[in-house]
């Protein structure tokens, strides 16, 4: 009964948040860059949470999948004239294949060694793309503007881009929710919490880690593809940068890893603070975002390892224990549960 009520509340809360996000651009005549960045950050954070939160494999190189998605869709558009919808799917598939190739040797490492390996792979990929004449890494790629409309994801207004990334966020949340409720999600959590016990029960650790990484890579690459369409220009520094990997991971960690809506809350908090700091300091605040990232990591690690959602949950339970009548109600429920 209680579980059903909690699920209903979560569903209602999620629906309310989606409704608010959908009408926000209508209330604000000109959708701000900040709102778009929050949606982008939330989508990437939810995608990262599949491997980093549920499966417990901390990747600090997710920018490599983001960049693969951006460059694949852009090259297919500029060279072959394929619609970005096909390019986004192709980028996601290529990122998943790359994730399998990267994960097979990297998952032999544990803990911080795996995280360091993902950083190395992402840095190597950025260097290769930067020095590639075919990808024009040194100068970057401009997307053609001779076509427009939903078929080519080129618009004069910012509003359609907002709804495209909102739809992608909804898709990513639904995939994450489906995984969370499936047997694969239980395997992920077993690998995260008790890997040796999971292995003893016949769960293939490497196989399910690879599944988590490939799904996460696919969704992250979709985000990179749509980012390229909105900006109309990409270069290695904008889609393969190490700061992108750090931000993706920090968004999920700040909101609450292993929780469905944790990355969404983390994106709202982190990007809002980041954008306001840039507005406040302007050009004199170069590097302020990295200071904010470092401060957030320290605060979360010291005061709330379970993230903001975990902190709010602890506060709610604390207040509940001290409200008048709270203890008798708990005792009554417990007695009812054990009554034959």
Residue, then its C-alpha position, 0 to 999 in steps of 0.5 A: x500500500x505504502x509502496x503504491x502510494x509512493x509510486x503514485x506520488x513520484x509519477x504525479x511529481x514527475x508529470x507536474x515537472x514535465x508540464x512545468x517544463x513544457x509551458x515554461x517557454x510559453x510563459x517566458x517569451x524568449x527561452x533563455x540559454x540557461x533553460x536549454x542548458x539545464x535540459x541538456x545537463x539533465x539529459x546527460x546526467x540521467x544517461x550517465x546515471x545508468x552506468x555510474x549510478x545504477x551499475x556503480x562504474x564511475x566514468x570520467x570520459x563520457x565526453x568521448x560519446x558526446x563528441x562521437x554523436x556530434x561528429x557522426x551526425x554532422x559528417x553524415x549531414x555535410x558529406x552525405x546529406x542525411x537528415x540529422x535524425x538518421x545521423x543521431x541514431x547512427x552516432x548513438x550506435x557508433x558510440x555504443x560500439x565504441x563503448x563496448x570496445x573501450x569497456x572490454x579492457x577497461x572493466x578489467x580495472x577496478x575503482x579509481x583505475x577504471x575512472x582514470x582509464x576513461x579519462x585517458x581514452x577521452x583525451x586520446x580521442x580528442x587528440x586524434x580528432x583534433x589532428x584529423x584532416x578528414x574531420x577538420x579538427x583544427x578548424x571545426x565543422x560548420x553545419x549547412x544552413x541551406x535547409x530548414x524545418x523539422x526534417x533537418x532540425x534547423x530553425x530560426x527560433x530557439x523554441x523548437x530546439x527547447x522542445x527537441x531536447x525536452x523530448x530527448x530528456x523524457x526519452x532518457x528518463x523513460x529508458x532509465x525508469x524501464x531499466x530501474x524496474x527490470x531485472x537488468x536494473x537489479x543486476x546493476x545494483x547487485x554489481x554496484x553493492x555486492x559484486x562478488x555475491x552477484x558473481x557467485x549467483x551467476x551474474x556476469x559482471x563484465x556483460x552487464x557492465x558493458x550493457x550499462x555503458x553501451x546504453x549510457x553511451x547511446x543516450x549521451x551521443x544523442x545529446x551530442x548530436x542535437x547539441x551540434x544541430x543547435x549550435x551549427x558549429x562543432x570542434x574538438x574543444x566544444x564536444x570532447x573537452x574533459x570539462x564536459x565529462x566532469x560536468x556530466x558526472x557531477x550533475x548526477x552525483x550532486x543530485x543523487x546517484x542511483x536515483x531516477x530524478x537525481x540528475x535532473x535536480x543536480x542539473x537545475x542546481x549546478x547550471x543555475x549557479x554556473x550561469x549566474x556566476x558567469x553573469x555576475x563575474x563576466x570575462x573576469x570570472x574565467x575558470x569560475x565554473x571549475x572552481x564551482x565544480x571543485x567546491x560542489x565535489x567537496x561539499x557533496x563528498x563531505x556532507x552528503x555522499x548520497x546527493x541533494x535528494x539523499x539530504x532531503x530524504x534524511x531531512x524529511x525523515x528527521x522532521x517526521x520523527x519529531x512531529x507530534x504523533x509521528x512515533x505512535x503512528x509508526x508503532x501502530x503500523x508496525x503492530x499491524x504488520x506483525x499481527x497474524 
